[in-house]
Amino acid sequence: MSDNIRMIKSLLDYVESYQKEVGNCDLKEFSIYLKDKLVSGDFSNKTEEISQENYLNYKVYPQVEFSTLLTGLYRYAKHYLKKTFSKTSFKSIDEFGFLATLLKEKSLLKNELITRHLLEFSSGSEILKRLINSKLVKEFPDKIDKRAKRVSLTDKGTQEIISAFEEMFKVSEIIIGNLSKGELNEALHIFNKLTYFHQHIYETDKQTELLDIHTKYVKTACSN
């Protein structure tokens, strides 16, 4: 058996295990899974139990520190984004995201657009209402289901989102700060991995109680 055949056979074994463990056909997520198996290792540490004595010294738990730092980074990002949005007709990252998605997709059903951005329908509808009132987005009946509404960019919305991309790229460069190219790539790997983890929970256990989510996705994973 040639080396190429062996490599293909090994790859197929990983595809099979990926299908059993994850169960989808996302090539990017599979690449993260494969890197974890071959390069990073696939070791699960036993979950730590927080004690009352350490409530005031919460940073001894890396899980808590990670969540705290991530929240802080998000707030720094919001500060920079606020400076950008002061120059545009839209005022939030959600509004920018809606416009950017419509620029790429041309048109979507209202509920499709809202779901893609992980928002509740009521919140997403309010965002769309503001964009429609600002003449950045227009709505119209779907050709197949006349009861459903589709949305797309107006000419004004197209101009606004395109002109905002340069400023948003500057914000992105500020947010990544002093990371090297290698550190940025590793950070992307980590955040993509986390995004897929939470995406699976969102798609299958959105309405599940927190304790049950913790048991299913954290305790069960650590015990395997």
SERO-4910 file (N, C-alpha, C, O; in steps of 0.05 Angstrom, whole numbers):
BEGIN
 pado doro    nc1    nc2    nc3   cac1   cac2   cac3    cc1    cc2    cc3    oc1    oc2    oc3
  Met    A     17    -24      0      0      0      0     18     25      0     36     27     17
  Ser    A     13     43    -18     29     67    -20     23     87      3      2     85     16
  Asp    A     42    105      7     38    125     28     13    142     23     -1    149     42
  Asn    A      7    149     -2    -16    165     -8    -42    150     -1    -61    162     10
  Ile    A    -43    124     -7    -66    108     -1    -70    106     30    -93    108     40
  Arg    A    -48    103     44    -50    102     74    -61    128     85    -77    128    103
  Met    A    -51    150     73    -60    176     83    -90    180     78   -104    190     95
  Ile    A    -99    172     54   -127    174     47   -144    157     66   -166    165     75
  Lys    A   -134    132     71   -149    114     89   -151    126    117   -172    125    130
  Ser    A   -129    138    127   -129    151    153   -148    174    154   -163    178    173
  Leu    A   -148    189    132   -166    212    130   -196    203    131   -212    216    144
  Leu    A   -202    182    117   -229    171    117   -237    162    145   -260    164    153
  Asp    A   -218    151    160   -224    143    188   -231    167    204   -250    166    221
  Tyr    A   -217    189    200   -223    213    215   -250    225    206   -265    236    223
  Val    A   -256    223    180   -283    232    171   -305    216    184   -325    227    192
  Glu    A   -301    190    187   -321    173    199   -324    180    229   -347    181    238
  Ser    A   -302    184    243   -304    191    271   -317    218    275   -332    223    294
  Tyr    A   -311    237    256   -322    264    257   -353    262    253   -368    276    267
  Gln    A   -361    246    235   -390    242    230   -404    232    255   -426    240    261
  Lys    A   -391    213    268   -403    201    292   -404    221    315   -424    223    330
  Glu    A   -383    237    319   -381    255    341   -395    282    337   -407    293    355
  Val    A   -394    292    312   -405    318    307   -430    317    290   -450    329    296
  Gly    A   -428    301    268   -452    295    253   -461    315    232   -484    317    225
  Asn    A   -442    330    221   -449    348    198   -428    346    176   -409    330    178
  Cys    A   -431    362    156   -412    361    133   -398    388    128   -392    395    106
  Asp    A   -393    402    150   -380    428    148   -350    424    146   -337    415    165
  Leu    A   -338    431    123   -310    427    118   -292    443    137   -272    433    146
  Lys    A   -300    467    142   -284    484    160   -284    473    188   -263    472    201
  Glu    A   -307    464    198   -308    452    225   -292    426    226   -279    420    246
  Phe    A   -293    411    204   -278    386    203   -248    392    204   -233    377    217
  Ser    A   -239    414    191   -211    421    192   -202    427    221   -180    420    229
  Ile    A   -219    440    236   -214    446    264   -213    420    280   -195    416    297
  Tyr    A   -231    403    276   -232    376    289   -207    361    283   -195    349    301
  Leu    A   -198    361    258   -174    346    250   -149    357    263   -132    342    271
  Lys    A   -148    384    264   -124    397    277   -123    389    307   -102    384    317
  Asp    A   -146    389    320   -147    381    348   -137    353    352   -123    347    371
  Lys    A   -145    335    334   -137    307    336   -107    302    331    -94    287    344
  Leu    A    -97    316    311    -70    311    301    -48    329    313    -25    321    317
  Val    A    -56    354    319    -36    373    328    -39    382    357    -21    380    373
  Ser    A    -63    391    363    -68    403    389    -72    382    411    -68    388    435
  Gly    A    -79    358    404    -87    338    424   -116    340    430   -128    361    425
  Asp    A   -127    320    441   -156    319    446   -161    311    475   -175    292    481
  Phe    A   -148    326    493   -150    319    521   -170    336    535   -170    360    532
  Ser    A   -188    324    550   -208    338    565   -201    337    595   -198    316    607
  Asn    A   -198    361    606   -192    363    635   -217    359    651   -239    367    643
  Lys    A   -214    347    674   -237    344    692   -248    371    700   -232    389    708
  Thr    A   -274    375    698   -285    401    705   -281    407    735   -283    390    752
  Glu    A   -274    432    740   -268    441    767   -293    450    781   -310    463    769
  Glu    A   -296    443    806   -319    452    822   -311    478    837   -291    478    851
  Ile    A   -327    499    833   -321    524    847   -330    522    876   -351    510    882
  Ser    A   -314    533    893   -320    532    922   -327    559    933   -318    580    922
  Gln    A   -342    560    954   -351    586    965   -327    602    975   -327    627    974
  Glu    A   -306    588    984   -282    602    994   -268    618    972   -254    638    978
  Asn    A   -272    611    947   -258    624    926   -275    644    910   -267    653    888
  Tyr    A   -299    650    919   -316    668    904   -303    695    900   -306    708    879
  Leu    A   -288    705    920   -275    731    918   -249    729    902   -237    750    895
  Asn    A   -240    705    897   -215    701    882   -221    685    857   -208    665    850
  Tyr    A   -241    695    842   -252    679    820   -232    675    797   -235    656    782
  Lys    A   -211    691    796   -193    688    773   -174    664    776   -159    659    758
  Val    A   -176    650    798   -161    625    800   -173    604    781   -160    584    774
  Tyr    A   -197    609    771   -210    591    752   -207    602    724   -218    623    718
  Pro    A   -191    589    707   -186    600    680   -212    602    664   -214    620    647
  Gln    A   -232    585    669   -257    587    655   -270    614    660   -281    627    642
  Val    A   -270    623    686   -282    648    693   -266    671    682   -278    691    672
  Glu    A   -240    670    684   -223    691    673   -227    694    643   -228    717    633
  Phe    A   -229    672    629   -233    673    600   -258    688    593   -259    705    576
  Ser    A   -280    680    607   -306    693    602   -305    723    608   -316    739    594
  Thr    A   -291    730    630   -288    758    638   -272    774    617   -280    796    610
  Leu    A   -250    762    608   -234    776    588   -248    779    562   -246    800    549
  Leu    A   -263    758    554   -278    759    529   -299    781    530   -303    796    511
  Thr    A   -313    784    553   -333    805    557   -319    833    555   -330    851    543
  Gly    A   -296    835    567   -281    861    566   -273    868    538   -275    891    530
  Leu    A   -263    848    522   -256    853    495   -279    862    478   -277    880    461
  Tyr    A   -303    850    483   -327    859    469   -333    888    475   -342    903    457
  Arg    A   -329    896    500   -335    924    507   -315    943    494   -323    965    486
  Tyr    A   -290    935    493   -270    952    478   -279    955    449   -278    977    438
  Ala    A   -287    932    437   -295    933    409   -319    952    405   -320    967    386
  Lys    A   -339    951    424   -362    968    422   -354    998    423   -366   1014    409
  His    A   -333   1004    438   -323   1031    440   -313   1041    413   -319   1063    405
  Tyr    A   -297   1024    399   -287   1032    373   -309   1033    352   -309   1051    335
  Leu    A   -328   1014    354   -350   1013    334   -367   1038    337   -378   1048    317
  Lys    A   -371   1047    361   -388   1071    366   -377   1095    351   -392   1111    340
  Lys    A   -350   1097    350   -337   1119    335   -344   1117    305   -348   1137    292
  Thr    A   -344   1092    295   -350   1088    266   -379   1094    260   -385   1107    240
  Phe    A   -397   1084    277   -425   1087    272   -434   1116    274   -456   1123    263
  Ser    A   -419   1133    287   -426   1161    289   -425   1175    262   -436   1197    258
  Lys    A   -412   1162    242   -409   1173    215   -428   1160    195   -426   1166    171
  Thr    A   -445   1142    204   -462   1127    186   -492   1131    193   -499   1144    213
  Ser    A   -509   1121    176   -538   1122    180   -548   1099    198   -571   1098    205
  Phe    A   -530   1080    204   -537   1058    223   -521   1061    248   -500   1073    248
  Lys    A   -531   1050    270   -520   1057    296   -512   1034    313   -505   1037    337
  Ser    A   -512   1009    303   -504    987    319   -491    965    302   -494    965    277
  Ile    A   -477    947    315   -464    925    300   -485    906    288   -481    894    267
  Asp    A   -509    904    301   -530    888    290   -541    900    264   -546    886    244
  Glu    A   -544    926    263   -553    939    239   -532    936    217   -539    931    194
  Phe    A   -507    940    223   -486    935    204   -486    907    193   -484    902    169
  Gly    A   -490    887    212   -490    859    204   -513    853    185   -510    838    166
  Phe    A   -537    864    190   -560    860    173   -554    871    145   -559    857    125
  Leu    A   -543    895    143   -537    907    117   -515    891    102   -517    887     78
  Ala    A   -495    883    117   -473    867    104   -483    841     93   -475    832     72
  Thr    A   -501    828    108   -512    802     99   -529    806     75   -528    790     56
  Leu    A   -545    827     74   -562    832     51   -546    841     27   -554    835      4
  Leu    A   -523    853     31   -505    860      9   -495    834     -5   -493    833    -29
  Lys    A   -490    814     11   -480    789      1   -502    772    -11   -498    760    -32
  Glu    A   -524    770      3   -546    752     -5   -567    764    -24   -584    750    -34
  Lys    A   -566    790    -28   -585    805    -45   -612    808    -31   -621    830    -27
  Ser    A   -625    786    -24   -650    788     -9   -654    762      7   -645    741      0
  Leu    A   -669    765     30   -674    743     48   -702    747     59   -712    769     61
  Leu    A   -715    725     68   -738    727     84   -731    741    110   -709    737    120
  Lys    A   -749    756    122   -743    770    146   -734    752    168   -715    757    183
  Asn    A   -748    729    172   -741    711    193   -714    697    188   -700    690    206
  Glu    A   -707    693    162   -681    681    155   -658    700    164   -639    691    176
  Leu    A   -661    725    158   -641    745    165   -638    747    195   -615    748    205
  Ile    A   -660    748    210   -659    750    239   -646    725    251   -630    727    269
  Thr    A   -653    701    241   -642    676    252   -612    675    247   -597    666    265
  Arg    A   -603    684    224   -574    683    218   -558    699    238   -534    693    243
  His    A   -570    720    250   -556    737    268   -562    730    297   -556    746    315
  Leu    A   -574    707    302   -578    696    329   -594    715    347   -588    717    371
  Leu    A   -613    728    335   -630    746    350   -658    735    354   -668    719    338
  Glu    A   -671    744    375   -700    738    379   -715    753    357   -707    775    348
  Phe    A   -738    742    349   -753    754    327   -761    783    333   -760    800    316
  Ser    A   -770    787    358   -779    814    365   -756    835    363   -760    857    352
  Ser    A   -732    827    372   -709    845    371   -701    850    342   -695    873    334
  Gly    A   -700    828    327   -692    831    299   -712    847    283   -704    862    265
  Ser    A   -738    845    289   -758    860    275   -755    890    281   -759    907    263
  Glu    A   -748    897    306   -743    925    312   -720    936    297   -721    959    288
  Ile    A   -698    921    294   -675    929    278   -683    934    249   -676    955    238
  Leu    A   -698    915    238   -707    918    210   -725    943    207   -724    957    187
  Lys    A   -742    947    227   -760    970    226   -744    996    224   -752   1014    209
  Arg    A   -723    998    240   -706   1022    240   -693   1026    213   -691   1048    202
  Leu    A   -683   1003    202   -669   1004    176   -688   1012    153   -680   1026    135
  Ile    A   -712   1002    155   -733   1009    134   -740   1038    137   -743   1052    116
  Asn    A   -744   1048    161   -751   1076    165   -729   1095    157   -734   1117    149
  Ser    A   -704   1085    158   -681   1101    149   -676   1099    119   -657   1110    109
  Lys    A   -693   1084    105   -691   1080     76   -666   1065     68   -656   1068     46
  Leu    A   -656   1048     86   -632   1032     80   -640   1004     70   -625    991     56
  Val    A   -664    996     78   -675    969     71   -703    972     62   -718    989     71
  Lys    A   -711    956     43   -739    955     34   -750    927     37   -735    907     36
  Glu    A   -776    925     42   -789    899     45   -810    895     23   -822    915     13
  Phe    A   -815    870     16   -834    864     -5   -844    835     -1   -830    819     11
  Pro    A   -867    828    -12   -878    801     -9   -860    781    -23   -849    786    -44
  Asp    A   -858    757    -11   -844    735    -23   -860    724    -47   -885    723    -45
  Lys    A   -847    717    -69   -862    708    -92   -876    681    -88   -897    676    -99
  Ile    A   -864    664    -71   -876    638    -66   -897    639    -44   -920    630    -48
  Asp    A   -891    651    -21   -909    654      1   -916    683      4   -900    699     16
  Lys    A   -939    691     -5   -947    719     -5   -950    731     23   -950    755     27
  Arg    A   -953    713     42   -956    722     70   -929    729     82   -928    745    101
  Ala    A   -908    718     71   -881    723     82   -869    748     69   -876    755     46
  Lys    A   -852    762     84   -839    786     74   -809    781     70   -795    769     86
  Arg    A   -799    791     47   -770    791     41   -760    819     45   -774    839     44
  Val    A   -733    820     49   -720    847     52   -696    847     35   -683    827     30
  Ser    A   -689    871     25   -664    875     10   -655    903     14   -669    920     25
  Leu    A   -631    909      5   -620    936      8   -632    955    -13   -639    948    -35
  Thr    A   -636    980     -4   -642   1001    -23   -615   1011    -35   -594   1003    -27
  Asp    A   -617   1029    -54   -593   1040    -66   -578   1055    -44   -553   1054    -43
  Lys    A   -592   1069    -27   -580   1084     -4   -566   1064     15   -544   1070     24
  Gly    A   -579   1042     21   -568   1022     39   -542   1010     27   -523   1006     41
  Thr    A   -542   1005      1   -519    994    -12   -495   1013    -10   -473   1005     -4
  Gln    A   -501   1039    -16   -480   1059    -14   -469   1062     15   -445   1064     19
  Glu    A   -487   1061     34   -479   1064     62   -461   1041     72   -441   1046     85
  Ile    A   -469   1017     65   -454    994     75   -427    992     61   -407    985     74
  Ile    A   -425    998     36   -400    997     21   -381   1018     32   -357   1013     36
  Ser    A   -391   1042     37   -374   1064     47   -365   1058     75   -344   1069     84
  Ala    A   -380   1041     90   -373   1036    118   -351   1014    120   -338   1012    141
  Phe    A   -347    998    100   -329    976    102   -300    985    108   -286    972    123
  Glu    A   -291   1007     96   -264   1016    101   -260   1023    130   -239   1016    142
  Glu    A   -279   1037    142   -277   1044    170   -279   1019    188   -265   1017    208
  Met    A   -296   1000    180   -298    976    196   -273    959    195   -266    946    214
  Phe    A   -259    960    172   -234    946    170   -213    958    189   -197    944    201
  Lys    A   -213    985    191   -195    998    210   -202    989    239   -184    984    255
  Val    A   -227    987    245   -235    978    272   -225    950    276   -215    943    298
  Ser    A   -228    933    256   -219    905    258   -189    904    264   -180    887    280
  Glu    A   -174    920    251   -145    921    255   -138    930    283   -119    921    295
  Ile    A   -153    950    293   -149    959    321   -155    937    341   -141    933    360
  Ile    A   -177    923    336   -186    902    354   -166    879    357   -161    869    379
  Ile    A   -154    871    334   -134    849    336   -108    859    349    -91    842    356
  Gly    A   -105    885    351    -83    897    366    -55    888    358    -48    890    334
  Asn    A    -39    878    377    -11    871    372     -7    842    369     15    832    373
  Leu    A    -28    827    360    -24    799    355     -7    795    330    -10    809    310
  Ser    A     11    776    331     26    769    307      8    753    288    -14    745    295
  Lys    A     17    749    263      1    734    244     -4    706    254    -26    695    251
  Gly    A     16    693    266     12    666    277     -8    666    300    -24    648    302
  Glu    A     -6    686    318    -25    688    341    -53    693    331    -72    682    342
  Leu    A    -56    709    310    -82    715    299    -94    689    287   -118    683    292
  Asn    A    -78    674    273    -89    649    261    -97    629    283   -117    615    280
  Glu    A    -81    628    305    -88    610    327   -113    619    341   -130    603    349
  Ala    A   -116    646    344   -140    657    356   -165    651    339   -186    644    349
  Leu    A   -162    653    313   -184    646    294   -192    617    297   -215    610    297
  His    A   -172    600    300   -178    571    304   -194    567    330   -214    553    330
  Ile    A   -185    580    351   -199    577    377   -227    588    376   -246    575    385
  Phe    A   -231    612    364   -257    624    364   -276    610    345   -300    608    350
  Asn    A   -265    599    323   -282    583    305   -291    558    319   -314    550    317
  Lys    A   -273    546    334   -280    521    349   -302    528    369   -321    512    372
  Leu    A   -299    549    384   -320    557    403   -346    564    390   -367    557    400
  Thr    A   -345    577    367   -369    585    353   -384    560    344   -409    559    347
  Tyr    A   -371    540    334   -384    515    326   -397    501    351   -419    491    349
  Phe    A   -382    502    373   -393    489    398   -419    502    406   -439    488    411
  His    A   -420    529    406   -444    543    415   -466    542    393   -489    543    400
  Gln    A   -457    541    368   -477    539    347   -493    513    349   -517    513    344
  His    A   -480    491    356   -494    465    360   -514    467    383   -536    457    381
  Ile    A   -506    480    404   -524    484    427   -548    501    418   -571    494    425
  Tyr    A   -543    522    404   -564    541    395   -584    527    377   -608    532    379
  Glu    A   -574    509    360   -591    496    340   -607    474    352   -630    468    343
  Thr    A   -597    460    373   -610    436    383   -621    440    412   -639    425    419
  Asp    A   -610    458    427   -618    461    455   -623    489    464   -617    497    486
  Lys    A   -633    506    445   -637    534    451   -655    538    475   -651    556    491
  Gln    A   -676    522    477   -696    525    499   -690    508    523   -705    508    543
  Thr    A   -667    494    523   -661    476    545   -651    492    569   -638    513    567
  Glu    A   -657    482    594   -648    494    618   -617    494    620   -604    476    610
  Leu    A   -606    515    633   -577    518    635   -564    494    648   -543    484    638
  Leu    A   -575    483    669   -564    460    683   -562    436    664   -542    421    664
  Asp    A   -583    432    648   -583    410    629   -562    414    607   -549    394    598
  Ile    A   -559    439    598   -538    445    578   -511    439    589   -494    427    576
  His    A   -506    447    614   -480    442    627   -475    413    630   -452    404    625
  Thr    A   -495    398    637   -491    368    640   -486    355    614   -468    338    612
  Lys    A   -500    363    593   -498    350    567   -472    356    553   -459    339    541
  Tyr    A   -464    382    553   -442    391    537   -416    394    552   -394    395    539
  Val    A   -417    397    578   -392    402    593   -385    377    609   -364    365    605
  Lys    A   -402    369    628   -396    346    645   -393    320    629   -375    304    634
  Thr    A   -411    316    610   -410    291    594   -385    290    577   -372    269    575
  Ala    A   -378    313    565   -354    314    549   -329    309    565   -310    295    556
  Cys    A   -328    320    589   -304    317    606   -301    288    617   -279    279    623
  Ser    A   -324    274    619   -322    247    630   -315    226    608   -308    204    615
  Asn    A   -317    235    583   -311    215    561   -280    212    558   -272    196    541
***
